[in-house]
Amino acid sequence: MRWFYNICDLLRRIRRLEALVAATNDITYISDDYAVTASDGTIIVDSSGGPIEITLPPAGSIEGHRLTFKRVPSLGSDVTITAQPGELIDQASDFVMTSDWSSISMRATADGFILTASYN
C-alpha cells in the first residue's frame, strides 16, 4: 500500500511543478477586484478607477508558488491583497499597497504566505 501513497505524492508534486512552470512568464494586468489563480505569476495593478481588492487562493493549494504584485500610478487608490480566512501574509490578514510604483513579492507555504520582497 505504501507504493500507492508514493505515487499520489509524486502526482501532487508534479501538479505543483506544472503550476509553477506555467506561472513563470505570465503577466496579468488588472484594473478591478481580482481572485488570484495558480496560473498567475506577476500581476500589474492599475487602481486609477478606485480601490482594488485582490484575494489570494488557499496557500496550501499553491505551496511553493511565487507571486509578484506591482501597482502602477493610480491617483492614490489603495490596493489590498487579502489572504483566505485563517491564513496570513507575514502575520497579517492582508497587505495594503499605498504608494505608486510599489511592489510586493511573496511565496506560498503550506498554511500562509511569506513576503520575500517589498517596496511600498
C-alpha positions in Angstrom: 0.0 0.0 0.0 3.0 2.3 0.6 3.6 2.4 -3.2 0.2 3.9 -3.7 0.9 6.8 -1.3 4.2 7.4 -3.0 2.6 7.6 -6.4 -0.1 10.0 -5.1 2.6 12.2 -3.5 4.5 12.2 -6.8 1.4 13.2 -8.8 0.7 16.0 -6.3 4.3 17.3 -6.7 4.1 17.1 -10.5 0.9 19.2 -10.4 2.6 21.9 -8.3 5.6 21.9 -10.6 3.3 22.3 -13.6 1.6 25.3 -11.9 5.0 26.9 -11.1 6.3 26.4 -14.6 3.1 27.8 -16.1 3.3 30.9 -13.9 7.0 31.7 -14.6 6.3 34.1 -17.5 2.7 35.0 -17.0 1.9 38.7 -16.5 -1.7 39.6 -15.7 -3.0 43.1 -16.0 -5.9 44.1 -13.7 -8.0 47.2 -13.0 -10.7 45.7 -10.9 -11.1 43.3 -7.9 -9.4 40.0 -8.7 -9.1 36.5 -7.4 -5.5 35.1 -7.9 -5.2 31.7 -9.6 -2.5 29.1 -9.7 -1.5 30.2 -13.2 -0.7 33.8 -12.1 2.9 34.9 -11.6 3.2 38.7 -11.9 0.1 40.9 -11.5 0.2 44.5 -12.7 -2.4 46.6 -10.9 -4.0 49.8 -12.2 -6.3 51.2 -9.5 -7.0 54.5 -11.2 -10.7 53.6 -11.2 -10.7 53.2 -7.4 -9.5 50.8 -4.6 -8.9 47.2 -5.7 -9.1 44.1 -3.5 -7.0 41.1 -4.6 -7.9 37.8 -3.0 -5.2 35.1 -2.7 -6.1 31.4 -3.2 -5.7 28.9 -0.3 -1.9 28.8 0.3 -1.7 25.1 0.5 -3.2 24.7 -3.0 -0.2 26.6 -4.5 2.5 25.8 -2.0 5.9 27.0 -3.2 4.3 29.3 -5.8 5.8 32.8 -6.1 3.5 35.8 -6.7 4.6 39.4 -7.5 2.3 42.4 -7.5 3.2 45.8 -9.0 1.0 48.9 -8.5 1.2 51.4 -11.4 0.3 55.1 -10.8 -3.3 55.2 -9.8 -4.2 58.6 -8.3 -4.0 57.5 -4.7 -6.3 54.4 -4.7 -5.1 51.6 -2.4 -4.6 48.0 -3.5 -5.4 45.5 -0.8 -4.1 41.9 -1.0 -6.1 39.6 1.2 -5.4 36.0 2.4 -8.0 33.4 2.8 -9.8 33.2 6.3 -7.4 31.6 8.8 -4.3 32.3 6.6 -1.8 35.1 7.0 0.6 37.2 4.9 3.6 37.6 7.2 1.4 37.5 10.3 -1.3 39.8 8.9 -4.6 39.0 7.2 -3.9 41.5 4.4 -1.3 43.8 2.8 -2.1 47.2 1.5 -0.1 48.8 -1.3 -0.4 52.6 -0.8 2.3 54.1 -3.0 2.5 54.5 -6.8 5.1 52.0 -8.3 5.1 49.9 -5.1 5.6 46.2 -5.4 5.5 43.1 -3.3 6.6 39.5 -3.9 5.5 36.6 -1.8 5.8 32.8 -1.7 3.0 30.4 -0.6 3.7 28.0 2.2 1.5 25.2 3.5 -0.5 27.5 5.7 0.0 31.1 4.5 2.3 33.5 2.6 5.7 34.9 3.4 6.9 38.2 2.0 10.2 37.8 0.0 10.4 41.4 -1.2 8.5 44.6 -0.7 8.8 48.2 -1.8 5.9 50.3 -0.5 
